[in-house]
Amino acid sequence: MRNRFIQYSFFILILTSLIHCDNEFEDITSAPVLSTLFNNRMLLLVKGTYASDNPISFQDYNGGTGALYLDNIGEGGDADHQLIDLPSAANLPIYIDLGEIRISSQFDKGINELTQIRNPIDSQEFWDFIATERQVFCTIPYTLENDTCQKQNGLFRMQQFFDGTGAQFPSNDPTAETISCSDPKYFNECAGLQLGPEATFGRQYFYTGIYFRSFVTGWGVQNGALLLDQARFDNRRVTGVNIVPRNNYIPGTSDIAKQDIVPKMFPQLYSVQGGQRDMQIRGGFDPYILEIRMNIKENLMVHTFQRPGNPIKQTLVGFSDALSAHKNEPDIGGNMISRSRIIYPETAASLSISGGQGDLRYYYAIFHSDEINIIRQIPLAATPARQNASIKYINNGKYKLYCVADLERVDGFPDTIIRETEFVISDVDRRNTIALELSCP
């Protein structure tokens, strides 16, 4: 009897501990993560938003009109748009088929946007294949059957993908051994981190890659006719256009040049830039989040192209061309970018930011204090400049908080720095909320 009581007591103790563990992460995602934490140290979250926290709604689009952005037309711009039955941003169907997600610690081999990866052996040596299970998200059902999106709860996960929560992607933990800077193999990595030969650090990663099998925006017009049931998604016919082929190359890329360029959506590549230090997995057993974020939701724009001498004229919904201007070319790539970061929830701080006026063309954006060329990047973290704005999960470090705005060309992507302030997160700030003030606008 006493042994049975001990067994029951032990079971209750373990169960209580696991429930507590689950509650510690309940604000990361509304989906259960308990099963993930049994077998994994890492939680992989994917977000389709420029803002890491509390992104705008589709109804707030384009100055509160809810209308999709339109690319410039006429001389030096697109051909005239065909806007037959153009939906609002909230009513645009979107279907996303993600093949897998990879991560790499091989700095030298990835330089020049993966052009050194020439064959399957190179790929196998370069990438850590952390998430190989295909995932399908959709904003609306595309069949009456139990299709892949519905089987994977893809409707709900697309909501998480766009609402700032992040869609959980099934994954395995990447390699995380300790590196010594006395090893010549890691000279470049240590130099980039400004570490001497006596230093050691956890595994430093430099690249993430998201492989898009398909990305369909559910509206399009060709030669004055709606594109009904002409795109293929998940082996079904759907309305709209698969924009992956159109976004694999920047506008103006020649067919010859394409032979030596890795397509931009296979994979969507993030490379650690100067001043960024957010991809190191430290030793130990404490759980962490790998968050990968892309500027999709806020930056949907209508484009039209018609090749010279070609009678086919097509209008579709792609991404705002804030980074690579589109002027009637068949290619509209280079404008969806990404940023990845490792988050340690147990030691990270949160921010409470005052000074926002609620104009949703303005954002609070966080970068490391020594990052450069920030207007052409996704911030480490960001949120619209609402009153009483908040951002969670900022690791130790020196940062700048910027007020940035979508003013120069209104397309959803902030392109103007209004003002800034500096702040520091230290060990004493762990799990605390830091109050900051920055007028915006």
N, C-alpha and C positions, 0 to 999 in steps of 0.2 A: 504493500500500500504506500509506504514511504517512498519507494523508488518511482512509483507511478506519479506521485505528487511532484517529485523532483523533475520528472520528464515534462509534466504539464507546465510547471513553473518555467522551465527552460524554454519551452515552446512559446509561452506568452511573452517572455523577455525578448526573444528573437523577433517575434511578430511586432512588438511595440517598437523595437529599434528600426525595423524596416518601414513601418508607417511613418515614424519620425523622419527617416531619410527621404521618403517620398514627399512629405510636407515641406522639407527644406527646399525642394525644387518646384513647388506647385506654381510659382509665378513664372517659371521659364516656359512652360507650355501646358495647355489644358489637357493634353493627352497624357496618359500614365507613362511615367518614365521608370517605374520600379523595375520592370523586367530588363530595361537597358542597363541599370546600375548593378544588377546581379552579375552581368558578364562583361560589362564595359566600364572603363574609366571615363570615356569620352561620350558626350552627347553632341551629335552633329545636327545643327539647325541651319536651314536654308531660308533666306528672306529675299523677296522680290521687291525691295524698297530701298530708296536712297536713305530714308530715315530709319535709324535702328529702333527708335521708340516712338510710338503713337503717330504713325504716318497719317497723311491726309486721307480722307475718304474719296472715293471716285466722285461723289456728289460735290466735293469741294474743288474739283478740277477747274483749271483755267479761270481763276478769279471768282470761283463760286458758281460759274455757269454750268459746270458738269460737262462741258463740251470738250472733245478731243482737240489737241493742238493741230494746227494746219501748217505745213511747210510753206515757205515763200514760193510764189509762182511768178512766171514771166521771165524777163531777161535776167540771166544769172541764177535762175531758180528752177523749180519744177515746171513741167507742163501743167496746163490747167487741170485742177482736180475734178474728178467725177464723183459728186457727193450724193448720189442717189441713195435715199434711205439710210444715211449715215447715222449710226446709233450714238447715244451718249457714252461717255466713258464707263458709266455704271452698267450699261446694257450691252457692252461689247463682249461677246463670248471669247474666252481664252482657253486654249488647250495646250498643256505642256507635257512632253514626254522626255524625262531625264534618264539617260542611259546609266551613268555612274558618276562618282566623284573620286578624284585622286588627289594626292598630296605628295610633295617632293622636297627632299633636303639637299638635292644635288645642285648647288648654286651654279657652278661653271657650266654644266651641261645644259642648263635651261636658258642661258643668256641668248638674246636675240629671238625671243618669242618662240622657243622650241624648235627652231630650224635645224638644230644639231641632232634632233631625234629623227633618224632616217629609216629605221626599220623596227620590227617587233622586238628584237633583242635590246636595242637602245631603249625602247619604251619600257620593257620589263625591268631594266636596270635603273631607269630614272624614276619611275613612279612607285609610290606606295599605294596599293589598291585597297583603299579603306572602305569603299562603299560601292559594291558592284551590283546591287539589286535594283533593277529598273523601277522607276517611280513615275506614276502618271497622275497629273493634277488637271482639274477642269472646273470652270466656273458654273457650267450648266451640264446636265446629262446630254450625251450625244447619241445614245441608243436607248431603246426600251429594254434591252437585255442587261445582263449583269456583266458589263464591260470592265476593262481593266481599271478604269478610274473609279467606278463604283465598288469593285472588289477591294481596292486599296484605300477606300474612304477618301478618295481624291477630291471630292467636293469640299469636305471640311478642311482638308490639308491645304487646298488652294486658298481657303479663307485665312488660315494661319500664315501661309506664304506671304499674303498681302496685308495682314493687319498688325504686323510688328511682333507677333508671337514667334513666328518661325515654324516652318514645317520640319518635323523630325524625319531625318533620312537614316534608314537602317545602316549601321556601320560597325566596323571593327576598330579597335584602338591602333593608331599608327605606332611605329617604332619610336622609342623614347630613351635610348641609352645615354649615358653621360659622356660628353665629348671633352677631351683635353686639348688645350691650345698648344701644347708642346708637340702635338702630332702634326707633321708638315701637311698632311692631307687637309687640315682644317685651317690653314693659314689665312685664306681669303675670308672665311666665315668669321674668324676671330678678329681680323682687321676691320671687317665691316661693323662688328659689335664693339670695336675699340677696346679689345681685351688683350692683355699681355700673355706671354707664353706660360705663365704660372696659373692661368685661369682655367676653370672648367665650367661647363654649362650643359643644360639638358639639350636634347635634340632640337636644333634650329631648322625650321622648315621655311622655304622660300617661295613655293608655288602651290597653288591649288588649281585644279582643272575640273570644270563641270561640263559633261558631254551631253549636248542637246541632240536628241534623236529627231525631235519635231517640236515646233512652236507655232501654233496656228492662231492667228487673230481672226475672229469669226465674222468678217465683213470684207468685201472687196468688189471692185467694178472693173470690167474689161470691155473696152470699146462700147461703153454705154450700157452694158448689161451686168446685173448682179452676178457674182460668182457663187452660184447655188450648188452645193453638194459636189464641188469639184476638187477640193483638197482632201488628201488622205491623212487620217489620224487614227492610230491604233487599229489599222486595217479596216477602217470604216470611212465612208464618204461624209464629209462635213462641209458646211458653208464657211467660206473664208479663204485665207491664203497661208500656206506654210512659209513663214518668213525666214527660216533658217538659211536657205540658199542665198537670199538677198542680203543677209547680214554677215556673211562669212568674210567679206572683203570691203575695205573702205572705198568710197566713191572714187572713180578714176583709175582703179587698179587694172592694169592690162592683163590680157589672157596669158601672156608669156610670164609676167611677174607672179601670177597666181600659182604657177608650177613650183615655186620655191617658198610659198607662204603657207603657214599652217592656218586652216580656216578658223575664224574668230569665235565660232560657236561650237567648235568640235576640236578642242574644248574652249569654253569661255575661261580665259586664263587670268589669274591674279598673280602678279609678281611683286614681292616685297620691294618697296621703293626706299630711297634715302631718308633716314630719320624714322622709319617705321620699325617697330620692335615688338610685334604682337603675335609672332608665330613660333615662339619657343615653348616646347613642352618640357616642363621641369620634372625632375625625378620625384619619386614618392608615389603615394597612392591616392592623393586627394583628387576628386572628380573635377572635370573641366568641360567647358563647352567650346566646340569649334563652330563659330558662326561665319557663314558665307553670305554676303549681301550683294544684290545687284539692283541697279536703278531701272526697274521695269515699271512699276505701278505709276509713279509720278511723271513718267516721260514717254507716254504713248502719243504718237503723232502720225497724221495722214501724209503720205508721200505719193507722188505720181511719177512714172517714168515712161518714156517712149524713145526707143533707140532711133538714131538718125536713119531714115530710109526704111524703117520698119513700121508697118501699119498698126501693130499691136500697141495699145495704150492701156496701162494698168494703174489703178489707184488702190492702195492698201494701207493698213495701219502697221507702222513699225515703231522705232524709237526716235525721240527728239534728236535732231542732228546738231547738238550743242558742241560736240567734240570733232566731228568730221562732217563738214557741210555737204549736203546732198543737193545737186543741181541737175536733176533729170536723168542721172545715171541709173543703170539697172542695179548697181550695188549701193547699199545704204548702211554698210557695216561700220564698226568702230565706235558706236555710240552707246552700246550697252557695255558697262564696265563692272568690275566687282572688287570687293575688298574682303579679306578674311582676317579673323582675329581669334586668339585663344583667350577664353575668359575663365578665371577661377572665382566662382561665385562666393566661396567661403572667405576670400580675402579682398574682394573688390568693393569699391565704394559706389554710392549713388550720388546724383547731383540734383539739387532743386534750384531752378534758375528763374529769377525774377527779372522783369524788364521787357518781356515780350508784349506786343500790342495786339496780337491775334491776326495780323495780316499774313495769310498763308503763302504768300510769295517769299516770305522770309524764314530762315532756318537758323537755329543754333547748331553749329558744327564744331566738333572736337578733333583736333589734330595734335600730334606730338609737337613740342615747341620748336624742333629743328626740321620739321618737314618743309618741303619746298613745292612750288607749283601746285598748290592745293586746289585751285579752282578746276583743275582738270582731273581731280580724283574724287572718289567717294570718301567721306570722312570716316575716321575711326568709329565715331558715333554721331548721331544727329537727331534732331526733332524739330518740328515746326515751331516757330516763335510765338506760341500761345502764351497767355498769362499763366503763371505758375507752371512752367514747363518742367519736365523731369527726364532724366536719362539714368539708366542703371548700368551696373557692371563696368566700372572703369578701374583697371588695374593700377598698381603703383607707377608713378612717373611724373614727368613735367609736361604740361599740356598748354595749349592755347584754345580758348573758347572764342569762336568767331560768330558774329552776326553776318550771314551771307544772304544774298537776295537774287531772285530771278528777275532782273531788270533790263539788262542790255538787250536781250532778245527773249521775249516771254515764251518759254517752251518747257517749263517745268524743272529745268536744271539750273541751280544757282550759279551765277557767273560774276557776281560783284561782291567784294568784301566791304562791309559797312564799317565795322569796328571790331575790336578784339580786346581780350584780357587774358592774363596768364594765371595758372593755378597749379598746385602740386597735390598729388595723392601720395601719402606716406603710409607706413605700417600702422600708425595710430588711427588711420581713417578706415581701416578694414571694417566692412559691413555697416559703416555709418553713412549718413546722408550729409553731403557738403552743400552749404548754401552759397550760391554765386549770384551776382547781379550784373547784367549787361543790357543796356537799352537796345531794343531791336523792334522796329526801325528807329 
